[in-house]
Amino acid sequence: MDEADGIPCLWMRGGTSKGAYFLASDLPGDVAARDDLLLRIMGSPDPSQIDGIGGADPLTSKVALLAPPSRAGADVDYLFLQVFVEQALVSDAQGCGNILAGVGPAAIERGLVAPAGDETPVRIHMRNTGEIALARVQTPGGRVSYRGAARIDGVPGQHAPVPLMFEGLAGSMCGALLPTGNAVDVIDGVECTLIDNGMPCVILRASDMGIEGTESREVLDGNAALKARLEAIRLKAGPLMNLGDVAEKSVPKMTLVSAPQGGGVVSTRSFIPHRCHATIGVFAAVSVGTACTLPGSPAASVAVLPSDETFAIEHPTGGAEVLLERDGAGNVVRAGTLRTARKLFDGRVFPRG
């Protein structure tokens, strides 16, 4: 690989995030060399990422690595990498359900998966956690179509739907849905739910942190005392969730919940983990929705449960619809969501020297 020739790259919006989609074969096999290259591509570490393609925000400094499937029952391997903005750090400690929305289209665009009729199912092996997600991609005439009538909050306009369904998410990184075995744990005097249904999250009432839970992202990002208190709780939650020392990790996410304001199930303000999310991640929304079903939990205490399987999780710019299928005992057994994706450019990216 000669960096001077550029590296093939698809830049795509997936859900409410943006990222660079690469074939793993186009990047170094050595992890340290790969991460160094990705930092130089994104322009990190630098708060503005001015000398790279990153957008100076965790939501726009993401990478998807695609490869032929390494396990039975999958069509493509997907490794998600979070490229930190202000640190020289690349993390595979979590998955990303938003970037996942672009994996099916990207796999077809790159020839890893052949289109199959007007709608192509793509079984995606999520290497960060080991599970398989089923995406359905619109492929009329044998080509990916990004045009459609689907809308998701946090993204302007209408696009082709990309439904995603997941099984076996419980304990994706922590080994169990509730790694401590409790629906409620108390950390620093604050009731929390430590949960992992696709994304390790610490869920706590906004009111217990001295806020309403309806504040804007900008207001919360400027609340240094709140962020310091959340980080102190997060650092103690990490070992309890079987995640070890999380000081340099992007998990668990910290999610503040309050009563819904717009007809949804619950209102959220999510930190990822040190900046307030403009929306909420797909797997975090699944974990929050699941927490709403746990009697006695902070989320359940403020939630308004739906009459069907659609859980609208409110966030700063709208809501994320999560489908939760429950068994007769009320346990969540399957989860899904509707996302959209769009190809923004296809070409070659030139890393900083």
Solvent accessible surface area in square Angstrom, and as a share of the most:
residue,aa,sasa,rsa
1,M,135,0.60
2,D,84,0.43
3,E,54,0.24
4,A,82,0.63
5,D,91,0.47
6,G,4,0.04
7,I,1,0.00
8,P,40,0.25
9,C,0,0.00
10,L,0,0.00
11,W,22,0.08
12,M,0,0.00
13,R,26,0.09
14,G,0,0.00
15,G,0,0.00
16,T,20,0.11
17,S,2,0.01
18,K,71,0.30
19,G,0,0.00
20,A,0,0.00
21,Y,3,0.01
22,F,2,0.01
23,L,38,0.19
24,A,35,0.27
25,S,102,0.66
26,D,39,0.20
27,L,13,0.06
28,P,35,0.22
29,G,80,0.77
30,D,87,0.45
31,V,87,0.50
32,A,73,0.56
33,A,44,0.34
34,R,27,0.10
35,D,25,0.13
36,D,71,0.37
37,L,2,0.01
38,L,0,0.00
39,L,21,0.11
40,R,39,0.14
41,I,2,0.01
42,M,0,0.00
43,G,1,0.01
44,S,1,0.01
45,P,73,0.46
46,D,39,0.20
47,P,88,0.55
48,S,56,0.36
49,Q,2,0.01
50,I,146,0.74
51,D,85,0.44
52,G,27,0.26
53,I,50,0.26
54,G,10,0.10
55,G,44,0.42
56,A,34,0.26
57,D,22,0.11
58,P,22,0.14
59,L,13,0.07
60,T,24,0.14
61,S,0,0.00
62,K,13,0.05
63,V,0,0.00
64,A,0,0.00
65,L,10,0.05
66,L,2,0.01
67,A,23,0.18
68,P,92,0.58
69,P,59,0.37
70,S,83,0.54
71,R,109,0.40
72,A,94,0.73
73,G,51,0.49
74,A,13,0.10
75,D,31,0.16
76,V,0,0.00
77,D,6,0.03
78,Y,2,0.01
79,L,12,0.06
80,F,0,0.00
81,L,1,0.00
82,Q,15,0.07
83,V,0,0.00
84,F,27,0.11
85,V,9,0.05
86,E,110,0.49
87,Q,75,0.33
88,A,70,0.54
89,L,46,0.23
90,V,18,0.11
91,S,11,0.07
92,D,78,0.40
93,A,22,0.17
94,Q,10,0.04
95,G,7,0.07
96,C,9,0.05
97,G,2,0.02
98,N,1,0.01
99,I,0,0.00
100,L,0,0.00
101,A,0,0.00
102,G,0,0.00
103,V,0,0.00
104,G,0,0.00
105,P,2,0.01
106,A,0,0.00
107,A,0,0.00
108,I,16,0.08
109,E,57,0.26
110,R,61,0.22
111,G,63,0.60
112,L,51,0.25
113,V,17,0.10
114,A,79,0.61
115,P,54,0.34
116,A,61,0.47
117,G,54,0.52
118,D,100,0.52
119,E,71,0.32
120,T,2,0.01
121,P,44,0.28
122,V,0,0.00
123,R,100,0.37
124,I,0,0.00
125,H,20,0.09
126,M,9,0.04
127,R,119,0.43
128,N,30,0.15
129,T,31,0.18
130,G,29,0.28
131,E,25,0.11
132,I,43,0.22
133,A,0,0.00
134,L,51,0.26
135,A,0,0.00
136,R,92,0.34
137,V,2,0.01
138,Q,45,0.20
139,T,0,0.00
140,P,67,0.42
141,G,81,0.78
142,G,37,0.36
143,R,189,0.69
144,V,23,0.13
145,S,30,0.20
146,Y,32,0.12
147,R,220,0.80
148,G,36,0.34
149,A,79,0.61
150,A,15,0.11
151,R,156,0.57
152,I,16,0.08
153,D,66,0.34
154,G,42,0.41
155,V,17,0.10
156,P,117,0.74
157,G,40,0.38
158,Q,86,0.38
159,H,22,0.10
160,A,4,0.03
161,P,42,0.26
162,V,7,0.04
163,P,46,0.29
164,L,1,0.00
165,M,58,0.26
166,F,1,0.00
167,E,98,0.44
168,G,56,0.54
169,L,10,0.05
170,A,59,0.46
171,G,12,0.11
172,S,17,0.11
173,M,50,0.23
174,C,4,0.02
175,G,68,0.66
176,A,43,0.33
177,L,52,0.26
178,L,34,0.17
179,P,24,0.15
180,T,43,0.25
181,G,60,0.58
182,N,66,0.34
183,A,29,0.23
184,V,45,0.26
185,D,22,0.12
186,V,99,0.57
187,I,9,0.04
188,D,67,0.35
189,G,69,0.67
190,V,3,0.02
191,E,64,0.29
192,C,0,0.00
193,T,0,0.00
194,L,0,0.00
195,I,0,0.00
196,D,0,0.00
197,N,8,0.04
198,G,3,0.03
199,M,10,0.04
200,P,0,0.00
201,C,0,0.00
202,V,0,0.00
203,I,0,0.00
204,L,0,0.00
205,R,45,0.17
206,A,0,0.00
207,S,80,0.51
208,D,52,0.27
209,M,12,0.05
210,G,68,0.65
211,I,20,0.10
212,E,130,0.58
213,G,1,0.01
214,T,65,0.38
215,E,40,0.18
216,S,49,0.32
217,R,44,0.16
218,E,128,0.57
219,V,88,0.51
220,L,1,0.00
221,D,43,0.22
222,G,65,0.62
223,N,48,0.24
224,A,79,0.61
225,A,80,0.62
226,L,8,0.04
227,K,55,0.23
228,A,67,0.52
229,R,100,0.37
230,L,4,0.02
231,E,41,0.18
232,A,41,0.32
233,I,0,0.00
234,R,1,0.00
235,L,72,0.36
236,K,108,0.46
237,A,0,0.00
238,G,0,0.00
239,P,78,0.49
240,L,85,0.42
241,M,0,0.00
242,N,99,0.51
243,L,16,0.08
244,G,34,0.32
245,D,110,0.57
246,V,0,0.00
247,A,47,0.36
248,E,117,0.52
249,K,73,0.31
250,S,3,0.02
251,V,0,0.00
252,P,0,0.00
253,K,11,0.05
254,M,1,0.00
255,T,0,0.00
256,L,1,0.01
257,V,1,0.00
258,S,13,0.08
259,A,49,0.38
260,P,26,0.16
261,Q,125,0.56
262,G,69,0.66
263,G,82,0.79
264,G,9,0.09
265,V,4,0.02
266,V,0,0.00
267,S,4,0.03
268,T,1,0.01
269,R,21,0.08
270,S,1,0.01
271,F,2,0.01
272,I,24,0.12
273,P,11,0.07
274,H,71,0.32
275,R,79,0.29
276,C,0,0.00
277,H,6,0.03
278,A,23,0.18
279,T,5,0.03
280,I,2,0.01
281,G,18,0.18
282,V,4,0.02
283,F,7,0.03
284,A,5,0.04
285,A,0,0.00
286,V,0,0.00
287,S,0,0.00
288,V,0,0.00
289,G,0,0.00
290,T,2,0.01
291,A,0,0.00
292,C,2,0.01
293,T,22,0.13
294,L,28,0.14
295,P,121,0.76
296,G,62,0.60
297,S,0,0.00
298,P,0,0.00
299,A,0,0.00
300,A,31,0.24
301,S,71,0.46
302,V,34,0.19
303,A,21,0.16
304,V,94,0.54
305,L,84,0.42
306,P,34,0.21
307,S,125,0.81
308,D,85,0.44
309,E,89,0.40
310,T,43,0.25
311,F,1,0.00
312,A,30,0.24
313,I,0,0.00
314,E,19,0.08
315,H,11,0.05
316,P,37,0.23
317,T,75,0.44
318,G,31,0.30
319,G,18,0.17
320,A,7,0.06
321,E,102,0.46
322,V,1,0.00
323,L,72,0.36
324,L,1,0.01
325,E,50,0.22
326,R,93,0.34
327,D,60,0.31
328,G,94,0.90
329,A,84,0.65
330,G,30,0.28
331,N,88,0.45
332,V,32,0.18
333,V,76,0.44
334,R,85,0.31
335,A,2,0.02
336,G,0,0.00
337,T,7,0.04
338,L,69,0.34
339,R,7,0.03
340,T,0,0.00
341,A,2,0.01
342,R,103,0.38
343,K,65,0.27
344,L,59,0.29
345,F,88,0.37
346,D,77,0.40
347,G,31,0.29
348,R,134,0.49
349,V,8,0.04
350,F,127,0.53
351,P,19,0.12
352,R,84,0.31
353,G,102,0.98
